[in-house]
Amino acid sequence: MSKPGASIDAAERAVPEIRLAGKLGGMSLPWQVAVLAIWPLLENVLAFCVGFTDRLISGRLATGPEQVAILDAMGLGGYVGWFFNILQGAVATGVMALVSRSIGAGDRNLAMRGLGQGLWLGIAAGVLSLLALQFGIPSLIEVVGLTPEAAVHAEAFLRVLAWSGPVSGAMFAINAALRGAGDTRTPFIAMLVVNIVNMGVSWYLAMVHGRGVAGIAGGTVTGWCCGLAVVSVVLLRRNGMLCWSLAGLRPHRETLLRILRIGAPQSLEIGCMWGIHAYGIHTIAKLPGTGNLGAHILAIGVESMSFLPGWAIGTAGAALAGQYLGAGSKEMAVRAVRLCWGIAVVLMGTVGIFFIFGRDALIELMAPKSELHKHLASPLVLICAAAQPFFATCIVLKTSMRGAGATTTVMRWSFGSMIFYRLGMLSLLHTQPWFDLRAVWVIFSLDLTTQALVFAWVHFRGKWLDARV
């Protein structure tokens, strides 16, 4: 077997003739990236629309001080929902890595076992999310430091949102298996259902039925249930490289352990990462003045527009890295990731330019008639615009390494930078008289820049190609 460095050098020369199994077989590399990325991109657009709708609704439930309290509460709710989705995504990462390798190697039975065992692990992760949130809400609100008014709205939202855990956990795992097999269209259709139902039911419950932020969470739960039903029926009716099978659904210890070996480091990474983010939220909530947490979340809402192409391209890179490694070609795995990396930098950099000119209009749309939030959030979007190329690098390189099974590598290098900046620098500087929300975002951007440089070095070093799945 050639050394990783030699493999990467070979990637710069000739492209070996490797034919992938399934739908991707016979396609050129750029076309493979396009086919794998287009549906996740559309899916992310829908997810953005859902988050955008939630902010539109919450920003219109009240005015004045109560509007500030609601937006702060939704800020915490958004972070909790983001954390639990990514925690369940740790299982999904293990499923995707295993299925993509098995598809690349032409092992249909292993692919179906990966799907079945991933389903049970996804449900288990969702149940843990549900229990942790239901019992931990009061402590979480106290640690973050919300005002009493915001705390009431946050608890109402989170109590309902928690029930989406088992359903979303199952769906994350199923969608990851499908993407690993090269099918990104079916997850898009399922998420289309999730998002349409979510937007419609949230609007009805919150604005028509008068349920407030609890109604927004109720729409989220309903959407996940409908989406899971759709994707489950599709897999039941199909017959190809990946579908439901009794053998795949029976508990299989070896397959479960293989998924956990990949997903467990990411779970640890995400758990610690969320603790680090929670400290950041606590720091923001304790800043002098009002509206800081709400403005922070509004800026993230604008920034999430750049995630759309970034995560889509990263998903394509992860699937191709896994399949090409399964087919025995490190050279093509490297070439695929580098192509995705370049595309993401260009696309997210372009979105960053749009942020510079359109930020105030977007903030006004999410928080109408709130000059406070516009004043606080507008400079944050400018900071985020400057960080887009580094953010794109982090997304694609970390996602592709996880797709290759190198989750331990990602965890190790991510922690060092985050601990230094998001714990060390915030702890050191938060008592300074000049320290404000802009300073927090500058520190976050420095963290992204550092991680981008580190993971570029890790990528070119090449040891991630030898991860065992």
URGI-V735701 format. One record per helix or strand of 2 or more residues. SS is the DSSP state (alpha for helix, beta for strand). FROM is the first residue (numbers start at 0). LEN is the number of residues. If there is no record, write none. Layout:
ss = [SS,SS]
from = [FROM,FROM]
len = [LEN,LEN]
//
This chain:
ss = [alpha,alpha,alpha,alpha,alpha,alpha,alpha,alpha,alpha,alpha,alpha,alpha,alpha,alpha,alpha,alpha,alpha]
from = [3,21,28,63,107,147,184,211,245,252,291,329,370,387,406,436,462]
len = [8,3,30,41,37,33,24,26,4,33,35,37,16,16,23,25,4]
//
